[in-house]
Amino acid sequence: MAKASVLIVPGLGNSGPDHWQSWLQQRHPSFTRVEQADWDAPVLEDWVRSLEEAVAAAAAKVVLVAHSLGCMTVAHWAVRRGSSVGNVAALLVAPPDVESAEHTPPEVHGFAPVPTDPLPFRAVVLASRNDPYARIERSCAFAVGWGADFIDGGDLAHINTAGGYGPWPDGERLILDLLRAVDGGA
């Protein structure tokens, strides 16, 4: 049975060297970051295309580890691919409310509207009660629409470096659980 690939899908501005996604890559050198041409001026079509290319280049089984705007990239990609998405699972951490001018910067509004169709694979949404980029109720609604499991992480801010998340062993455990599930319990 082929081992799954893990693709790290950062959000706006990329994930710096102290971010939990970068910490994961250092701990697991086989994890691959999905690169974007412009991290600071995101264009939905470009970001979705970069994700599609990374998935196509990966093994037949994929675990996506998305943060912030990366979550919206995954949702848009999945809805466009539909049932042809393949053997995928995703951890979607701190999805931003890209439809809210109150909660998110204008650079991300091009990712609206938020897809509301169920994702064609197993997904887990983990959100924070005090995330400045999305109210917890909104994050839960994303999970419901996407048919994803929802984890209320408590007060974790935006689950990024500014919120104190460099090393994040709890997140790593969730990813390894998804990896085992995609690999068939191996």
Beta strands, then each sheet from edge to edge (+ up, - down):
strand 1: 5-9
strand 2: 32-33
strand 3: 61-67
strand 4: 87-93
strand 5: 122-127
strand 6: 149-152
sheet 1: 2+ 1+ 3+ 4+ 5+ 6+
end
